[in-house]
Amino acid sequence: NCYKNTAKLCSESSMCAPPNTGLCRKTQDCQQFFVRKEVDRHSPTFALLQHMVNASAQQGQGGERSTKLIQAERIEVSKLWQRYVERKLEIRKQAQRKPERRCKPIAEVDGAKESGNVLTTAIMDAPGVSDSSISVTHLELGINEVLAFHGTSHQACEQILTGGFEIHDASEHRSRFGKGAYLAEDVHKSLEYCVENDGCNIVLLCRVTCGEIYYTTRNKEEDATKTARQLGMNCTIGNPRGEGPREIVVFEKDQLYPEFVLHLQGQSEF
């Protein structure tokens, strides 16, 4: 049964599935399934999710604003996970063909080795922050796998969870750095893309394989995706004027997997 002994399978393959789920690294002979489970509000996982929301805003461009996590759901969609693993394996193989056998780390691409890491990674890696379900140890840092926020509408969220992300021609709202799926390390940047419903915004916390990164500090670069692809890159990180907030733009829909649905409320001053 491919849903048992997940930890052992992950150890053998280094394609670590989200822990405490029925997902595994095998991409064939697995029964398709969909699980949407609410996270206990009193659990360490819920507390860490709230901490990531607040800390990403405080350390990013959100400033002294709080956003309340009113509900969180853990998502398990086998067909989306299988597609994600397959794409991740392709990017890993691409990286292993390089002399250093890894992708250039995001902090080095940014030019700030001490402070340029993705905020969510830095938050999870901080002393005293730990949870069995959300951890840096579950990410493959050698190919720049990170957790990042994706703001969306309630309707689009349901479509993503059932069919995966769709990357359309860049719209006026999301064409700043070219065609792709847009994510952010600062939750308040992702909230700009949300469509509020009864005071609630939907933000997906996604696992993302960035791979090789095209980095730009231009305020706007609509041809970034085209340029990045020509250079053999897998995603773009846009850091307007070098001041942020940074956005991650991935080119393929299978480069990201929605792990949590976050129901958020409020951006009030502390």
C-alpha positions in Angstrom: 0.0 0.0 0.0 1.6 3.2 -1.2 0.1 5.3 1.6 1.9 3.4 4.4 5.4 3.9 5.8 5.5 7.4 4.3 8.6 8.4 6.3 10.5 5.3 5.0 9.6 6.0 1.4 10.6 9.7 1.8 13.9 8.7 3.2 14.6 6.3 0.3 13.7 8.8 -2.3 14.4 12.3 -0.8 11.1 13.3 -2.4 9.6 14.0 1.0 5.8 14.2 1.1 4.1 16.4 3.6 4.3 14.5 6.9 1.3 13.1 8.7 -0.6 12.8 5.4 -1.5 9.9 3.2 0.6 11.2 0.4 3.8 9.5 -0.7 6.6 9.8 -3.2 5.4 7.1 -5.6 3.9 8.5 -8.8 2.2 5.4 -10.1 -0.2 2.7 -8.9 -1.6 5.1 -6.3 -5.4 5.4 -5.9 -6.5 9.0 -6.4 -7.8 10.7 -3.3 -8.7 14.1 -2.0 -8.6 15.0 1.7 -9.4 18.4 3.2 -9.0 18.4 6.9 -9.4 21.3 9.3 -6.4 22.0 11.5 -7.2 22.0 15.2 -7.1 25.6 16.4 -5.3 24.5 19.6 -2.6 22.5 17.8 1.1 23.4 17.4 0.5 23.4 13.6 -2.2 26.1 13.9 0.0 28.2 16.2 2.9 28.0 13.8 0.7 28.9 10.8 -0.4 32.0 12.7 3.2 32.8 13.6 4.2 32.5 10.0 1.5 34.9 8.9 2.4 37.5 11.5 6.2 37.1 11.3 6.2 37.3 7.5 4.4 40.6 7.6 6.6 42.0 10.4 9.8 41.0 8.7 8.6 41.9 5.2 6.7 44.9 4.1 3.5 44.3 6.1 4.8 46.5 8.9 3.0 46.6 12.3 -0.2 45.0 11.1 -1.8 41.8 12.3 -3.8 39.4 10.3 -5.9 36.8 12.2 -5.9 33.2 11.1 -9.5 32.2 11.7 -9.4 28.7 10.0 -6.8 26.5 8.4 -7.2 23.4 6.3 -4.6 20.7 5.4 -4.9 19.6 1.8 -4.1 16.2 0.4 -4.7 15.7 -3.3 -2.8 12.7 -4.7 -2.9 13.7 -8.4 -1.6 17.2 -7.7 1.1 15.8 -5.4 2.2 13.2 -8.0 2.5 15.9 -10.7 4.5 18.1 -8.3 6.9 15.3 -7.5 7.5 14.6 -11.2 8.2 18.2 -12.0 10.4 18.5 -8.9 12.4 15.4 -10.0 13.0 17.1 -13.4 14.3 20.2 -11.8 16.5 18.1 -9.5 18.0 16.3 -12.5 18.6 19.6 -14.2 20.5 20.9 -11.1 22.6 17.7 -10.8 24.0 18.2 -14.2 25.7 21.3 -12.9 29.3 21.1 -11.5 28.0 22.1 -8.0 25.1 19.7 -8.3 22.6 22.2 -6.9 20.8 25.4 -7.7 22.2 28.7 -6.7 20.6 29.5 -3.3 18.0 32.2 -3.2 20.0 34.2 -0.6 23.0 34.2 -3.0 20.9 35.2 -6.0 19.6 38.1 -3.9 23.1 39.0 -3.0 22.4 39.0 0.8 23.7 35.6 2.2 22.8 36.6 5.7 19.4 38.1 5.2 18.3 37.2 1.7 16.6 33.9 2.4 12.9 33.4 1.9 11.1 34.8 5.0 9.0 31.6 5.6 12.2 29.5 5.5 13.9 31.9 8.0 10.9 31.8 10.2 10.7 28.0 10.3 14.5 27.8 10.8 14.5 30.2 13.8 15.4 28.8 17.3 12.4 27.5 19.2 10.2 27.1 16.1 9.3 23.5 15.4 6.3 21.4 14.3 6.2 17.9 12.9 4.0 19.0 10.0 5.8 22.2 8.9 9.6 22.2 8.9 12.6 23.2 6.9 13.7 19.6 7.1 10.8 18.6 4.8 12.0 20.9 2.0 14.7 20.2 -0.6 16.8 23.4 -0.3 19.3 22.3 -2.9 16.7 23.0 -5.6 15.3 26.1 -3.7 12.1 24.4 -2.5 10.2 26.8 -0.2 6.8 27.6 1.3 5.2 30.7 -0.1 1.8 32.4 0.0 -0.7 32.7 -2.9 -3.6 35.0 -2.5 -6.8 34.1 -4.4 -10.6 34.2 -4.4 -12.9 31.6 -2.7 -14.0 30.4 -6.2 -10.5 30.1 -7.6 -9.3 28.3 -4.5 -11.9 25.5 -5.1 -10.8 25.2 -8.7 -7.1 25.0 -7.7 -7.8 22.3 -5.1 -9.7 20.1 -7.6 -7.7 20.7 -10.8 -4.5 22.4 -9.8 -3.1 25.8 -10.8 -3.7 27.2 -14.3 -1.2 29.6 -15.8 -3.0 31.9 -18.2 -1.7 34.7 -20.3 -0.5 37.5 -17.9 -3.4 39.7 -16.9 -3.0 43.4 -16.1 -3.1 42.5 -12.4 -0.4 39.9 -12.5 1.9 40.9 -15.4 4.5 42.8 -13.5 7.1 40.1 -13.9 5.7 38.2 -16.8 3.5 35.1 -17.2 3.3 32.6 -14.3 1.9 31.8 -11.0 2.6 34.5 -8.5 3.5 33.9 -4.8 5.0 35.9 -2.0 7.0 35.4 1.2 5.1 38.3 2.8 1.5 37.4 3.4 0.4 41.0 3.0 1.6 41.0 -0.6 -0.5 37.9 -1.3 -3.5 39.6 0.3 -3.4 42.2 -2.5 -4.5 39.4 -4.8 -7.4 38.2 -2.7 -11.1 38.7 -3.2 -12.6 39.3 0.2 -15.9 37.4 1.0 -17.7 38.4 4.2 -14.6 39.8 5.7 -12.5 36.7 5.0 -9.6 36.3 2.6 -8.2 33.0 1.2 -4.5 32.5 1.0 -2.9 29.2 0.0 0.3 28.2 1.7 2.1 26.4 -1.1 5.1 24.2 -1.4 7.1 25.6 -4.4 10.1 24.3 -6.3 11.9 27.4 -7.6 14.9 25.7 -9.1 17.2 28.0 -11.0 16.2 31.6 -10.5 16.1 34.7 -12.7 16.4 37.7 -10.4 15.4 41.2 -11.2 15.3 44.4 -9.2 13.4 46.3 -11.9 10.1 47.9 -10.7 8.4 46.1 -13.6 9.7 43.6 -16.2 6.9 42.2 -18.3 9.3 40.1 -20.4 10.9 38.5 -17.4 9.4 35.0 -18.0 10.6 35.0 -21.6 14.1 36.1 -20.6 14.3 33.6 -17.8 13.2 30.7 -20.0 15.8 31.7 -22.6 18.4 31.5 -19.9 17.2 28.0 -18.8 15.7 29.3 -15.5 12.7 27.8 -13.7 11.3 30.9 -12.0 11.7 34.6 -11.5 12.1 36.5 -8.2 11.1 40.1 -8.6 12.5 42.5 -6.0 11.3 46.0 -7.0 14.2 48.5 -6.7 15.8 46.0 -4.4 13.4 47.1 -1.7 10.7 44.4 -1.8 8.3 42.9 -1.2 9.7 40.1 -3.4 7.5 38.0 -5.6 8.1 34.5 -6.8 6.8 33.7 -10.3 6.9 30.1 -11.3 6.4 29.2 -15.0 4.9 25.7 -14.7 1.7 24.8 -12.8 3.2 21.7 -11.4 6.0 23.6 -9.7 3.7 24.4 -6.7 1.5 22.3 -4.5 -1.2 23.8 -2.2 -0.6 22.4 1.3 -2.8 24.6 3.4 -5.8 26.8 2.9 -5.6 29.8 5.2 -8.8 31.8 6.1 -7.5 35.2 7.1 -9.2 38.2 8.6 -8.1 41.7 9.3 -5.0 43.8 8.7 -5.4 46.1 11.8 -2.7 48.0 13.6 -1.2 46.3 16.6 
